[in-house]
Amino acid sequence: MSGGHYDYKHWKLSDLADDIEREFINDGKYIGENWQTGEQEEMDRIEDASDEQRPIILKEVKSLIDDLRKCAIRAKELEWYMSGDTGADSYLERLKEKNVL
């Protein structure tokens, strides 16, 4: 058995990190359709941010993505441990190998 103790919910954390990263791959800018004109144009997910706020928001988003990825790894390893797939030694070793402990 590989995991399953928490119904593989660690994948949701990983998926959330992927979704956020996809939306901010170009610092929040993307090509979308202007609903008023029907034309394709560059849009900005954080267009309301000031010049001072923009880098702070982007830094926070990137930090969140990193934290979610680390949480996903930690949750997966705990799930495997709780499912009996790994023992205490290998659980801790795997966390150290992945630099999350």
C-alpha positions in Angstrom: 0.0 0.0 0.0 1.3 3.5 -0.7 -0.2 6.0 1.5 -4.0 6.3 1.7 -4.3 7.1 5.4 -5.5 10.6 4.6 -7.0 9.8 1.3 -4.0 11.1 -0.7 -5.0 14.7 0.2 -1.3 15.7 -0.2 -2.1 15.9 -3.9 -4.5 18.8 -3.3 -1.7 20.8 -1.8 0.5 20.1 -4.8 -2.3 20.8 -7.3 -3.0 24.1 -5.5 0.7 25.1 -5.8 0.6 24.2 -9.5 -2.6 26.2 -10.1 -1.2 29.3 -8.4 2.1 29.0 -10.2 0.4 28.7 -13.6 -1.5 32.0 -12.9 1.6 33.8 -11.9 4.1 32.3 -14.4 4.5 35.7 -16.0 4.2 37.8 -12.8 0.5 37.7 -13.1 0.3 38.9 -16.7 -1.6 37.0 -19.3 -3.4 37.3 -22.6 -7.1 37.3 -22.2 -10.3 38.4 -24.0 -11.6 41.9 -23.1 -15.3 41.2 -22.6 -16.3 44.7 -23.8 -14.4 44.6 -27.1 -14.0 40.9 -27.7 -10.3 41.6 -28.5 -7.3 39.7 -27.0 -5.1 41.9 -24.9 -2.6 41.7 -22.1 -4.2 41.5 -18.7 -2.8 41.6 -15.2 -4.1 39.5 -12.2 -2.8 42.2 -9.8 -3.6 45.3 -11.8 -4.9 47.1 -8.7 -1.5 46.8 -6.9 0.7 49.9 -6.8 4.3 49.9 -8.0 5.4 49.4 -4.4 2.9 46.6 -3.7 3.5 44.6 -6.8 6.9 43.1 -5.9 5.7 42.4 -2.4 2.6 40.5 -3.7 4.7 38.6 -6.2 7.3 37.6 -3.6 4.5 36.5 -1.3 2.9 34.4 -4.0 6.2 32.7 -4.8 6.8 32.0 -1.1 3.3 30.5 -0.8 4.0 28.2 -3.8 7.2 27.0 -2.1 5.5 26.5 1.2 2.6 24.6 -0.4 5.1 22.3 -2.2 7.0 21.6 1.1 3.7 21.0 2.9 2.7 18.5 0.2 5.9 16.6 0.6 5.6 16.6 4.4 1.9 15.5 4.2 2.8 12.7 1.7 5.6 11.4 3.9 3.3 11.5 7.0 0.6 9.7 5.1 3.0 6.9 4.1 4.3 6.7 7.7 0.7 6.5 9.1 -0.2 3.9 6.5 2.7 1.7 7.6 4.6 2.1 4.3 7.6 3.6 6.1 8.9 3.3 9.6 10.0 6.1 11.9 13.6 5.9 10.7 12.8 6.0 7.0 10.1 8.7 7.6 12.6 11.0 9.2 15.3 10.2 6.7 13.0 10.9 3.7 12.1 14.3 5.2 15.8 15.1 5.6 16.6 14.0 2.1 13.9 16.3 0.7 15.1 19.2 2.9 11.8 19.7 4.6 12.9 18.7 8.1 
